[in-house]
Amino acid sequence: MQDRAAKTRRQLIRSAAEVFDRGGFAGSSVGQICSLAQVSQGALHFHFRNKQALGEAVQSAAAEILLCVTGQVPAWHPAPLQLLVDTSHALAQRVAGDLVLRAGFGLARDPGWEGGASPWQHWREWVRGVLRLARRQGSLAPGVDLDDAVSAITAVMVGVEGLEHGPARARPAQSVTPFWRLVLPQLAADAVRGRIDAAGGRPDAPGGVSRPGGESPAAHRRLDGRPAPHSCVPMTDAELCGVPYRVMSGSAS
């Protein structure tokens, strides 16, 4: 019985995410969500008191997935700017392929939604933390304004997420590499500038794209022996939300 209830809850979260992603929060109805999930309204109200509670569940699930993609800001990293680049690629790929994450971000900019903390706030704070780490370790160019850098990096990811809703669907995640090619010369210190790959990790290469010195992005994120954040191994978002696992750019196999 508990397994069945958990499955119904996952179906409702994923169906709500799909309906919100398609029509916005105000333009979506409980009936549409129940129809897509193939459950009765009584079953929905057993798990969620109303549409608002469903929206909060979608945002909570999206926050878990986002944390899975980014991990926590490390206390030390051999290539913090490469970590930032790789994670931005991972997030862009995940937004493109993960309906729940995309809906969570979408709710944050939906004028009809009044909910909890925006997933974008976590992303901004994570980016700021990595940039501070890069500054402490001497990887950041002198004179870089952290507020400006955080705003620019957040803005490009907001654009990637927004383009996923456009009619052309012209693979907006591909815009991340040109962004880094433009920004890295101003962001990175001279000593590390030539060692950062703007294209990030590649899932089709063993362990990702090799870095100078033979290190891979996967190795960079396995210094403490724990799974790489992008692999999402410690997280259970697929079980929580009913979203198929998607291999991330730059993740280890």
C-alpha positions, 0 to 999 in steps of 0.5 A: 500500500505504501509503495502504491501511495508513493507511486501515486505521489510521484505521478502527481508531482511529475504530471503537475510539473508537465502541466505547469511547464506547458501552461503556467501555474495560473493556467493549469487546473487540478483536473488537468493534472489528475487527467495526466496522472490518471488518478482521481481528484480524491487521490490527489487531495489525499496527497496534496491539499490543493494546487498550491501544495502541488506547486510547492512539491514541484519546487521542492523536488526541483531544489533537490535535483539542483542540489544533486547537480551542483553539490555543495561548494567545496572547501578546496578544488584544483580547478574551481573555474573548470568546476563552474564551467562543467557544472553550468553545462551539466545544469543546462543539459539537465534543464533540457532533459528534466521536466521537474527541474525545468518546471521548478525554475519556471515557477520561480519566474511565473507571475501567477506563482507565489511560493517558496525560495527560488531555485535560482537563488541556490544557483546564485549562491553556489556560483558566488561560493565557487567564485570566492573559492577561485579568488582565494586560490588565485584562479580569478583575474584581479579586479573581477567584480563578484556581483557582476560575474554572478549576475552574468553567469546566472543570466545566461542560465536563465536564458537557457532555461527560458529558451527551452520554452521557445517554439524553435527548441534550437538546443539552447544548451549549446549557447553555454560554450560560446558564453564561456569563450567570451567570459573566461578571458576576463574571469580567469587569472593568467596562470589558469586561463589556458587550462580551462575548457569552455566546452566542459566535460564530454559524456562520450569520453571516459571520465570526461574531457582530459585536462592538462596534466591528465586530470579529468573533470570526474577526478576533480570532483572525486577528491574525497572519494564520494560520487561526483555531484553531476552523476547524482548518485547519492540523490533519489530524484528519479524515485522521488519525481518519476523522472528518468535518470539522465546522464549529465555532461561532465559526469563520471560513469 
